[in-house]
Amino acid sequence: MVKTLNAPLVGLESRGPMPAARTPRRIKGLGGVAAVAAVFTLLQLVLVRPGMGLGWDEAVYVSQVSGHTPAAFFSAPRSRGISLLVAPIASWSSSTSLLRVYLAVLSGLGLFLALRIWRGLFPERVVVLAGVLFATLWVTVFYGPEVMPNYWVAIGALAGVGCFLRAQADRHDRPALWGAGVSAALLAWMRPTDAVWVVLPLFVLLVCVRRWRRPRLLAALVVGLGSGVVGWVAEAYVSFGGLGARLADASRIQGGLGWNIAVLDQLRSLGGQTLCRPCDSSLPAPQLIAWWFALPLLAAVGLAVAVRGRRTARTLLPLACAMTASIPYLFMIGYAAPRFLLPFYALLALPVADALVHLVTTARRAWRPAVVTLAALAFAGHLAMQYVVLEDAVSRSTAGRQEWARTAAELHRLGVRPPCVLNGYEALPIAFYAGCSSAQTQGHNANTTRQDFLRTARRTPTATLTTEEEGPPGYARDWPSHRFGDLRIHVSPAARAGTRE
């Protein structure tokens, strides 16, 4: 007995029903998808390297659940989903390598499950190629094992749109219904604001297009989103003075959200910058960003192929969700980070893969070997460029994190040992490495007042960090000052004495 997955998706499939692709109850043919997920996991372990230390944002997220370091200040834009995801490891182990391996395996499993959902909606080879295209981007490989939410937003988006289409095609498909709700919950737990942008087209169809209305599917999405958003909203009232205040703080920290074309900023970040703020560097070499310009062209071809094949909805919906997911990061923010567009790349991979398969398979027989060879050479060149950028990003990130670790060791040598407090330049990540608390009296991570900080410094080993060009703050002018690399470490009398007063 079989179940039709590709029943007509009314509303957008105006040219006729979907091709009668059918899938047996017993899942078969998962070898290609499993191979993509396995290779993706291996690429992370080999190219990113488990020993790479934790970055600034990672230190914030891990510290919330770590038993080995005080919790860092949790600013308004952040959400606690990624902290919960790493809690099974971070709550009892301080090993970064173990955490990286855990996330690499988990991200490979997440990719496998998300791609599996699309089998039967697209041909097997299209789904496998889409997985290859997404999993081999340098930004995907870099952030798969990172304690950052963006990769998981991408997985939630890819799985959620696929489950939505399955639930629309068969209203009795309970796994698809549950999958849509769980995917929405994953999105909301990781980044509530991103979740809203991703699912916007789905809600428009469910609410505004009569023949697409599915009350149970709408309820599943609402409950899923609500499970993640309710905690974020509750925290807004507990810690930030209300939802409006938290949203305002989040906008301020991100430079003030509003109309701001950041397309060039995103292009600049593709050269390997994990954060481009301020984003005033030159554009990377053309060969490093050529793939970015090919994406919309191939996506348009994929849409044309879908329209001709009378399967418009399956291509148009991931395209629509990709577009809405990219809006805040291309047109509403004043800086860039390549990880912001991971959901965009994940959703766009399917129509792009469909276009590539179509271009290769429909070429005239005489031309087909040349077309296949050209496509293979182009993809090989694309991979080479991706991993040149990846190696540079990994090297730079590793060097910066090793410098934080060396600074932490120097602080311990100077008597700033747990329980201790750091303030000043890059105090938050260095405090994580040193096992200290970080205390800032100004800026985005301000979490104390000057008076409270000085009161703490009188009884607790404390240090203020400044750059070589900066002078010490007024309260630290009489503190012993030590040069370490490009930093000045100003140590409180409590640390010099090595005891608490």
C-alpha positions in Angstrom: 0.0 0.0 0.0 1.4 3.4 -0.9 0.6 7.0 0.1 0.7 9.8 -2.4 2.9 12.6 -1.2 2.5 14.8 -4.2 -1.2 15.4 -4.2 -2.2 18.6 -6.0 -1.3 21.7 -3.9 -4.2 23.8 -4.8 -4.0 27.5 -5.1 -0.5 27.7 -6.8 -0.6 24.6 -8.9 -3.0 26.1 -11.4 -1.6 24.2 -14.3 -2.5 20.8 -13.1 -1.7 18.2 -10.5 1.8 17.4 -9.4 3.5 14.4 -11.0 2.5 11.2 -9.3 5.7 10.6 -7.4 5.0 8.0 -4.8 6.9 6.8 -1.8 6.4 3.5 -0.1 5.8 3.3 3.7 9.2 1.8 4.2 11.7 4.5 3.5 14.1 3.6 0.8 16.9 5.3 -1.1 18.3 7.4 1.7 21.9 6.6 0.8 22.5 9.8 -1.0 21.1 12.1 1.7 22.9 10.1 4.4 26.2 10.4 2.5 25.8 14.1 2.2 25.2 14.4 5.9 28.2 12.2 6.8 30.6 14.0 4.5 29.3 17.3 6.0 30.1 16.1 9.5 33.5 14.9 8.4 34.3 18.3 6.7 33.6 20.1 10.0 35.8 17.8 12.0 38.7 18.0 9.5 38.6 21.6 8.3 37.2 23.6 11.3 39.2 21.5 13.8 37.6 20.6 17.2 40.4 22.4 19.1 39.4 25.9 17.9 38.5 27.9 21.0 35.2 29.5 21.6 34.4 32.9 20.0 32.8 36.0 21.7 29.2 35.1 21.1 29.9 31.4 21.8 31.3 32.3 25.2 28.1 34.2 26.0 25.9 31.2 25.0 28.0 28.5 26.7 28.4 30.5 29.9 24.7 30.4 30.5 24.7 26.7 31.1 28.4 26.1 32.0 29.3 24.8 35.5 32.9 26.1 35.0 32.5 29.9 34.5 30.1 32.6 35.5 27.2 33.5 33.2 28.1 36.4 30.9 25.7 39.3 30.3 22.9 38.2 28.0 21.9 41.1 25.8 18.5 41.8 24.3 18.8 40.3 20.8 19.9 36.9 22.0 17.8 33.9 22.6 18.5 30.8 24.8 17.8 28.1 22.3 21.4 27.4 21.4 22.4 27.4 25.1 19.9 24.7 25.7 21.2 22.7 22.7 24.7 22.6 24.0 23.7 22.1 27.7 24.0 18.3 27.6 27.8 18.8 27.1 28.6 22.3 28.4 26.8 21.7 31.7 29.4 19.1 32.9 32.4 19.5 30.6 34.7 22.4 29.8 36.2 20.6 26.8 35.8 22.7 23.6 36.9 19.7 21.5 34.1 17.6 22.9 31.6 20.3 22.3 32.7 20.8 18.7 32.4 17.0 17.9 29.0 16.9 19.5 27.8 19.8 17.4 29.4 18.5 14.2 27.5 15.2 14.6 24.3 16.9 15.6 24.5 19.3 12.7 25.0 16.4 10.3 22.0 14.7 11.7 19.9 17.9 11.4 20.9 18.2 7.8 20.0 14.6 7.1 16.5 15.0 8.7 15.8 18.2 6.9 16.8 16.9 3.5 14.9 13.6 4.1 11.6 15.7 4.4 12.0 16.9 0.8 12.3 13.4 -0.8 9.2 12.9 -2.9 8.7 16.7 -3.2 11.7 16.9 -5.5 13.6 14.1 -7.3 16.2 12.3 -5.3 19.1 13.7 -7.2 17.8 17.3 -6.8 17.5 16.8 -3.0 21.0 15.3 -2.8 22.6 18.1 -4.9 20.8 20.7 -2.9 22.4 19.2 0.2 25.8 19.2 -1.4 25.4 22.9 -2.5 24.4 24.0 1.0 26.8 21.7 3.0 29.9 22.7 1.0 29.6 26.5 1.5 32.4 27.7 3.7 30.0 29.5 6.0 27.9 26.3 6.5 31.0 24.2 7.4 32.3 26.9 9.7 29.1 27.4 11.7 27.9 23.8 11.8 30.1 23.1 14.9 29.9 26.6 16.3 27.7 27.5 19.3 25.7 29.9 17.2 21.9 29.8 16.4 22.1 30.6 12.7 22.8 27.2 11.3 19.9 25.8 13.3 17.6 28.5 12.0 18.5 27.3 8.5 17.7 23.7 9.4 14.4 24.7 11.0 13.5 26.7 7.9 14.4 24.0 5.5 12.5 21.3 7.5 9.6 23.5 8.2 8.8 24.5 4.7 9.1 20.9 3.5 6.7 19.7 6.3 4.3 22.5 5.4 4.2 21.4 1.8 3.7 17.7 2.8 0.9 18.7 5.2 -0.8 20.7 2.5 -0.6 17.8 0.0 -2.0 15.3 2.5 -4.1 16.6 5.4 -3.9 13.2 7.0 0.0 13.3 7.1 0.4 13.6 10.9 4.2 13.3 10.9 4.3 16.3 8.5 1.9 18.2 10.8 4.1 17.5 13.8 7.2 18.3 11.8 5.9 21.7 10.9 5.2 22.5 14.6 8.6 21.2 15.8 10.5 23.1 13.0 8.6 26.3 14.0 9.6 25.7 17.6 13.3 25.2 16.7 13.2 28.5 14.7 11.6 30.4 17.6 13.9 28.9 20.3 17.0 29.9 18.3 16.0 33.3 17.0 12.4 34.5 17.5 12.7 37.5 15.2 14.2 35.3 12.4 11.4 32.8 12.9 8.8 35.5 12.1 10.4 36.4 8.8 10.9 32.8 7.7 7.3 31.7 8.3 5.6 34.9 7.1 4.8 33.4 3.6 3.4 30.3 5.3 1.0 32.4 7.4 0.0 34.5 4.5 -1.1 31.4 2.6 -2.9 29.8 5.6 -4.8 33.0 6.5 -5.3 34.8 3.2 -5.8 32.0 0.6 -8.9 30.1 1.2 -7.9 26.9 -0.6 -4.7 26.8 1.3 -6.3 27.0 4.7 -5.6 24.1 7.1 -6.7 24.9 10.7 -4.6 22.1 12.2 -1.5 23.2 10.3 -2.1 26.8 11.4 -2.4 25.7 15.0 0.8 23.6 14.7 2.7 26.6 13.5 1.3 28.9 16.1 2.0 26.5 19.0 5.5 25.8 17.7 6.3 29.5 17.4 4.7 30.2 20.7 6.7 27.6 22.6 9.9 29.5 21.7 8.6 33.1 21.8 6.9 32.9 25.1 10.1 32.4 27.0 11.8 35.3 25.2 8.8 37.5 25.9 8.7 36.5 29.6 12.4 37.3 29.9 11.8 40.6 28.3 9.5 41.6 31.2 11.7 40.0 33.9 15.1 41.4 32.7 14.6 44.2 30.2 11.6 46.2 31.3 9.0 44.8 28.9 8.7 43.6 25.3 8.9 47.0 23.8 12.0 47.9 25.8 13.7 44.6 24.8 12.9 45.2 21.1 14.2 48.8 21.4 17.4 47.6 23.1 17.9 44.9 20.4 17.5 47.5 17.7 20.0 49.9 19.4 22.6 47.1 19.9 22.3 46.3 16.2 22.9 49.9 15.2 19.2 50.9 14.8 17.0 48.7 12.6 15.4 50.4 9.6 15.8 50.9 5.9 19.5 50.3 5.2 20.8 48.5 2.2 23.4 46.0 3.4 24.0 44.0 0.2 27.5 45.3 -0.3 28.2 44.6 3.4 27.2 41.0 3.0 29.4 40.7 -0.1 32.4 42.1 1.9 31.8 39.6 4.6 32.0 36.7 2.1 35.8 37.0 2.0 36.0 35.2 5.4 35.0 37.9 7.9 32.9 36.4 10.6 31.7 39.9 11.5 31.9 43.0 9.3 31.2 45.9 11.7 32.0 48.5 10.7 31.9 47.1 7.2 34.2 49.4 5.3 36.7 47.0 3.8 37.1 46.5 0.0 35.1 43.8 -1.8 36.7 40.3 -2.0 38.3 39.1 -5.2 35.6 38.4 -7.9 36.3 34.6 -7.9 35.5 34.5 -4.2 32.0 36.0 -4.6 31.0 34.9 -8.2 28.8 32.2 -6.7 26.7 34.7 -4.9 25.7 36.4 -8.1 24.9 33.0 -9.7 22.4 32.2 -7.0 19.5 34.4 -8.1 20.0 33.6 -11.8 19.9 29.8 -11.1 16.9 30.2 -8.7 15.0 32.0 -11.5 15.8 29.2 -13.9 14.6 26.7 -11.2 11.3 28.6 -10.9 10.9 28.6 -14.7 11.5 24.8 -14.7 9.0 24.3 -12.0 6.3 26.3 -13.7 6.8 24.4 -17.0 6.7 21.1 -15.0 3.4 22.2 -13.3 5.0 22.0 -9.8 5.2 25.7 -9.0 4.4 25.6 -5.3 7.2 23.3 -4.3 9.7 25.8 -5.8 8.0 29.1 -5.2 7.3 28.6 -1.5 11.0 27.9 -0.4 12.0 30.9 -2.7 9.4 33.1 -0.9 10.6 32.1 2.5 14.2 32.6 1.5 13.4 36.1 0.3 11.6 37.1 3.5 14.3 35.5 5.7 16.9 37.6 4.0 15.1 41.0 4.2 16.3 42.1 7.6 19.9 41.2 6.8 20.0 42.7 3.3 17.9 45.8 3.8 17.4 46.6 7.5 20.8 46.4 9.3 23.9 48.5 9.2 26.5 45.7 9.3 27.0 42.1 8.1 27.9 38.6 9.1 27.8 35.8 6.6 26.0 33.5 9.1 23.0 35.7 8.9 22.1 34.4 5.4 22.3 30.7 6.2 18.5 30.2 6.1 18.5 32.0 2.7 21.1 29.7 1.3 19.5 26.5 2.7 16.1 27.3 1.1 17.6 28.6 -2.1 19.6 25.4 -2.5 16.6 23.4 -3.7 15.5 25.5 -6.7 19.2 26.1 -7.6 19.8 22.3 -7.6 16.7 21.8 -9.7 18.0 24.3 -12.2 21.4 22.7 -12.4 20.0 19.2 -12.9 17.6 20.5 -15.6 20.4 22.3 -17.5 22.6 19.2 -17.5 20.0 16.6 -18.3 18.1 18.5 -21.0 21.3 19.4 -23.0 21.4 17.7 -26.4 23.0 14.3 -26.4 25.9 15.5 -28.5 26.6 18.4 -26.1 25.9 16.6 -22.9 29.5 15.4 -22.1 30.8 18.9 -22.6 28.0 20.4 -20.4 28.7 17.8 -17.7 32.4 18.5 -17.8 31.9 22.2 -17.7 29.5 21.9 -14.7 32.0 19.7 -12.9 34.9 22.0 -13.5 32.8 25.0 -12.4 31.8 23.2 -9.2 35.4 22.1 -8.5 36.5 25.7 -8.8 33.7 26.9 -6.6 34.7 24.3 -3.9 38.4 25.4 -4.1 37.4 29.0 -3.5 35.1 28.1 -0.7 37.9 26.2 1.2 40.4 28.9 0.6 38.1 31.3 2.4 37.3 28.7 5.1 40.9 28.1 5.9 41.5 31.8 6.2 38.4 32.2 8.5 39.5 29.3 10.7 43.1 30.5 10.9 42.1 34.1 11.9 39.4 32.9 14.4 41.8 30.4 16.0 44.6 33.0 16.3 42.2 35.5 18.0 40.9 32.9 20.4 44.4 31.7 21.3 45.3 35.3 22.1 42.3 35.4 24.6 43.5 32.2 26.2 47.1 33.6 26.6 45.7 36.8 28.1 43.7 34.7 30.6 46.8 32.8 31.6 48.7 36.1 32.1 45.8 37.4 34.3 46.1 34.2 36.5 49.9 34.9 36.8 49.1 38.4 38.0 46.8 37.2 40.7 43.5 37.6 38.9 42.0 34.2 39.5 38.5 33.0 40.2 36.4 34.4 41.7 37.5 37.5 39.7 36.0 40.3 37.6 37.2 41.8 34.3 36.3 45.1 32.8 37.2 47.0 29.6 38.4 46.0 26.2 37.3 42.4 25.1 36.7 41.7 28.8 33.7 39.4 28.1 35.5 36.6 26.1 38.7 36.9 28.1 36.7 36.6 31.3 35.2 33.4 30.0 38.7 31.9 29.3 39.9 33.1 32.7 36.9 31.8 34.6 36.0 35.4 35.7 32.9 37.5 35.6 32.8 40.4 33.2 31.4 43.7 34.3 30.9 46.7 31.9 29.6 50.1 32.9 28.9 51.3 29.4 28.3 50.0 25.9 26.1 47.1 24.6 27.1 44.8 27.4 26.7 47.2 30.3 25.5 45.2 33.3 26.7 47.2 36.3 27.3 50.8 37.6 30.7 52.3 38.2 30.0 52.5 41.9 29.1 48.8 42.1 32.1 47.8 40.1 34.5 49.8 42.3 32.9 48.3 45.4 33.5 44.8 44.0 37.1 45.7 43.0 37.9 46.5 46.6 37.3 42.9 47.8 37.6 40.8 44.6 40.6 40.2 42.3 39.8 42.6 39.4 41.4 43.9 36.3 40.6 46.5 33.7 41.8 45.9 30.1 42.7 48.7 27.7 44.5 48.9 24.4 48.0 50.2 24.3 46.8 53.5 22.9 44.2 54.1 25.7 45.0 55.4 29.0 43.6 53.7 32.1 40.2 54.9 33.4 40.4 57.3 36.3 39.7 54.8 39.0 42.6 52.6 37.8 45.3 55.2 37.5 46.9 54.0 40.7 46.5 50.3 39.9 49.6 48.4 38.8 49.7 48.3 35.0 51.2 45.5 32.9 51.7 45.4 29.2 50.8 42.1 27.4 50.8 42.1 23.7 48.6 45.0 22.5 46.9 45.2 25.8 47.4 47.0 29.1 46.2 45.1 32.1 45.4 47.3 35.1 45.2 45.1 38.2 43.3 46.0 41.4 45.0 45.9 44.9 42.8 43.0 45.8 44.3 40.9 43.0 47.9 42.1 43.9 47.3 41.0 47.4 46.0 37.6 46.2 43.3 37.6 48.9 39.8 39.0 49.4 39.6 41.8 51.8 
